[in-house]
């Protein structure tokens, strides 16, 4: 991950919050605003409606981090007072309110009364959050052991689901984490990477594959890691030496290794040692280097890779640079079936988008087939961007 100097005071909010707790934000502070747009059929834009939005709308409150949507469209965010809030689809208790299901919510509702939450992620009908004491908590669907609670899921049996936060083990050194399709990857403060859940196609990086190879408790992936991005069907990881690695399903070139072979253990993407931040979705990937250049690969439907190519076009199986700009600082990807959307921040706090735009996913105040090159979303104070499947977009502005 890039250093604060490289980001020129542009932050992924999860990192900013951690530094705020430590008192090392370099003078950045104050409340921040949460904005959402895109698809909203189950209320996961948090604006008390089911109306799609083609321009960013503000979610009431002051916030520090959040993440939007999954295949079960829901959202989770943390307010500046450390309280945890969720909304959207609740079919499997994935909102954490200990409420009968389904009971979808179109506005944020607080989860419990705790005030020590500081990081969140969303998976396939489940969520994870970390507290300031380093403990990791989960709720929602436990299909294929995705919650890491040592409660295996057996095909044909009822899915074990939890409707309120439950601690994962007793460890207090969890740091960064991301969730994908019925599985989770997490990094501890010592740089070790752990995975659990569904292992088909080698998703867990454990040299295991097949439906029976699931793991219901955290298992270590060899290496020392700084970042992990768990997409729907593949995973990207950054090691502390700046190298980029991929594993999981090979479809459409998303692994970036210039072939179409599944990988059940991490395989290095090229030989570069200057990667700084990563993102993955169902069939496409993106990464930024320390020189501020942006690279994408995988499925290019509707120009989602940003290479100004006719849409739809073929896939790209190795990293390819997006334009010539050297001021990119953060990247997020979203996919919904055959559609792809990409979002990126620059160091001047401008936000850019490209790809499919049928529901206004790109924040351009219009619904169009799409854009194959980055287009700016209005505003110049964006500080974080989060995106997931189903076209629900979440971003944070400074005030």
N, C-alpha and C positions, 0 to 999 in steps of 0.2 A: 504494500500500500504506500502511496506517495506520502511524503512528509508534509507537515503543515506549510513549510516554505514553498514546496512545489505546488501546493494547492492554492496559494495566495489567498488564504482565509476562506476558501470554499470547502465545505465539509459535508461528508456523509453524516447524517444526524446521529446515527448510532455512535460514531466516533466522537462527535462533538459532546454528546451527553456524558460519555465516559470521561472526557477531559474536564468537563464542567464539574463533575463530582470530585475529580482530583485537583481542581483549581488551576488547571494549566491550559485554559483555552486561549491564552494570549490576548485577553482583553475582549474577546467576543462574548456577548451575553445578552440577556433580555429574552422576552417571550418571542415565540415564533408562530406562524400561521400554517394551518393545514388546509390544502386545497385538493379537490378531486374533480375528475371528469371522465367521460366515456360511457360505457354501458352501465345501466342501473336498474335492470329488471327486478332484482331482489333487494333493492335499497342499499346496496353497499357503497354508494357515494356519500351516505351519511347526511343527506340534505332533507330528510323526512319526505321523500317522494320515491316514485319508481320511474322517473323520467330520465332518459339519456341526456347527457350534457356534452355539448361540443366546445365549450369553453370552461376554463377552471372556475369552480365555485368554492367559496370558503366554508369549511366545517367549523361551527362555533366552538370557541375555546382557545387555549394556548397550549402548545404541544411541544414534545421534544423528539419523538420518533414514531414510526408507524410502518405498516405494510398492508397492501391492498390485495384482496381476492386470491382465489385459487379455483380449482374445478368446481368446488362448492363456493360460490362467490360471497366472500365475507371479508371484513377488514378489522384490523386491530391497531391501536395507537396508544401512546402514553402521553399524559398531560405533564405540564411543567411541575406539578406538585407530586409526581411519581405515581399517580393513580393510573389504572389500566382500564381501557374502554374498548368495546367491540360492537360490531353491527353487521347486518347483512343476513346471509343464509345461516340457519341454525338446525338443519335437518338431523345432525348427529351430535348435537350438544357442543358444536365447535365454537360457540360464542362464550362458553364458560360461565353461564349465568345460573347453572343448576336448575334450569327451567324445562318444563315439558317440551318435547319436540313434535312437529316443527313450530317455531315461533320466531319468524324472521323479524328483524328490526331495521328500520330505515334511518335511525338516528343513533348516535353513540350512547351506550348504556354502560355504567361502571361495573367492572368485575370485582366483587368483594369490596373490601375497605382498605387493602394494603396501599402503602404509599412509597414502596421501595422498588418498583419495577423500573428497568432501564434498558431493555432491548426486546424486540419481538420479531417473529416470523410466522408465515402462514404456509401450511401444506395442503394436502388433499383432504379437506374436511377435518383438519386438526391445526392446532396452534401451539407455539412454544414462546415462553418469555423467560427472561433472566432477571433476578433481583440484584440489588447492589451488593449483596453478600456473596455473589458468585454462584448461587444455587440456580438450577434450571427446572422449569415447571412446564407441564403440558396438559392439554385437554382436547376433547373431540374424539374422532375415530382412531381406533388402534388397529386397523386392518393391517395384517402382515407385521405386527409388532412395531408400528411406526412411532409409538410414543416412548419406546425404550424402557418400559416398566417390567420387563421380564415376564410378560403375559402373552405368549405366542398366540397368533391367530391361525386357526385351521380352516382351510377352504370348506365351505358347506356349513360351518358353525356360525352362530350369531356373532356379529362384530362386537368386540368389547369396546364400549365408548364411555368416555368420562365427560360429564357436563360441568365440571369445575376444576380449577387448577390442582394438579397433583405433582409432587416433587419427583424428579428423575434421580434415583439413587441418593447419595449423601454428599456428593462432591461439591466443593465450593470454589472451583477454579475454572468454571466455564466462562468463555470469553465471547467468541463469535459463532454463529450457527445459521443454517439455512435448511429449508425443507423442500422436498419435491413430491413425487408421486409415491405415496405410502412409505416414505423413508425420510431420514434426517441425517445431516452431517454437522458436526460441531467441533470447534477448536478450543482447546484449553489454553490457559495463560502460559503454559510451558511450550506451546507450539505443536502439541500432539493433536492429530486429527482422528475423530471417532465417527463411526457410522452405524446405523441400525435401521431395520425395517425390511422392505421389499428388495430382494437381491437379483431378480431376473435381469438378464442382459448385462450382469456385472455391475449394477448400479452402486453397490456399496464399496467397490474398490478393494474387495477382500479376496480376489481371485476365486470368487464363487459365482455361480450362475444357475438359473433355473428357478421355478416357482417354489421349490422346497428349500432353497438356500437362504431363506429369510433369517434375520437376527433380531431378537426382541430386547436385547440389551446392547449398550454401546460396545463396539469392538474397534480396536485401533487400526488405522491405516498407516503403514510405515512412512516415515519422513517427518520433517519439521516444516510447519505450514503457517502462512500468515493470513490467507483468505480462502473461502470456499463459496462457490455459487452452485446451488443444487437446482437444476432445471427440471422440466417434466420428465425427460427421458435420458439425460446425461448430466454429468457433473464436471465442473472446472475447479481447479485448485491452484493457488499460488504458493510456492515454497518461499521460505525466508531468503533464499539466494536469488530471487527474482525470476525463477524459471516457471513456466506455465505447463500444467498437466491436465489431462482429460481422461474420463472413463465412462463406461455405460454403453448406451445404444448408439450405433454408428450412423443411423439413417440421415441422408441428405448432407453429409459432410460436417455435421455439427461438432464432431470431436476435433476437427482442424488438423488431422494427421494425414491428409491427402490419400485416404483410402476408405473403404466401406466395410470395416471389420469391427465388431463389438469388442470392447476392452473391459475385462473384469478386474484389472489392476491399473493404477495410474500410468499413463504413457506420456512422455514429454511432447509438447507441441513445439516443433522447431528446436532451435538451439539458443534463442535469445534469452538474456538474463536481465532484461530491463522492463518487464511487465509490472504494472503497479495496481491495477484494479480490474475486476472481471464481472461478467454477467452472463447468464445462460437462461434459455427458455426451452420450449419443447424440441425444436429442430434448428435453432440457431444460437450463435455465441458471439460475444464481443469482449474486447479488452482494450485497455489504455496502457501505453508505455510511459516511462518516466519522462520522456521528451514531449509528452502531451499529445502524441498522435493516437488516433482511434482506428481500431482494426475490427473487422467483422467477418463471419463465415457461417456456412450452413445454408438453410433454405432461404431463398430470396423472393418468395411470393410477394407481389405488390411492392417490390423495391425495398423490402425491409432491411436489406444490408446497407442501404444508403450509397450505392455506387453509381447512381444516376443511370441505371440501365433500364431498358424497356421492361414493362411488367405484364404478366409474370415472366420470369426467365429462369434459367437453370441455377443449380446450387453451386456453392463455392466451398471446397473441401480443405482449404488452407487459409490462414489469416490474410486478409486483403485490406489495405489502408483505405479509409473513408476520406476522400479529398486530400488536402495538403495542410490542413489546420493543425497547429501545435498547442492549442489552448484548451483541449478537452480535459475534464477533471472527474467526471462520474458518468456511469452508463447504466441503463435499465432496459430490460426487454419484456415484452408481453406477447402472448399468442392465444388465439381462440380458434381452434380447429385448423382451417387452412389459411388463416390470416395471421399476419405478423405486424407488430408495431415496435419501434425502437425510440428511445429517449436518451438524451445526453445533456450534461451541463458543461458549460465552459467556465474558465477561471474568472470571467467578468460577471458571473452569476446570471447569465442568460441561459434559457432552456430551449432545446431544439428537439424536433420529432420528425419521423419519417415512417413510411410503410402504409398499411391499410387504414382507411379513414371512414368506413361506412357509417359508423355511429358517432362520428366526431371525436374518435379516439385520440387524434393528434392535436386537439385543443385549438383548432383554427377557426372556430365559430362557423363551421360548415361541414357537411357530409359530402365527401368526394371519394372517387375510387382509391386515391392514395397519392403519395409522394415518394419518389425514389432517391431524393436527396434531402438533407436536413433543412427543415423550415422552422423559423423561430416561433415559439409560443410567447405571446406578449408578456412583458415584465422583465425587470433587471435585478431582482433581489431573490432569485431562487437559490436554495442552498442544499436541497436533497430531492431525489427522485426515486420512487419505488413503483414497480409495475409487475403484474402477474398475468396469468391466463384470464380469459373471459373479458379482457378489455377494460378493466377497472384501473384507473391511474391515480396515484397519490403523490403529491409533491409538497415540499415545505418551503415557505418564504421567511426571510428575516423581516422583522417589523421596524 
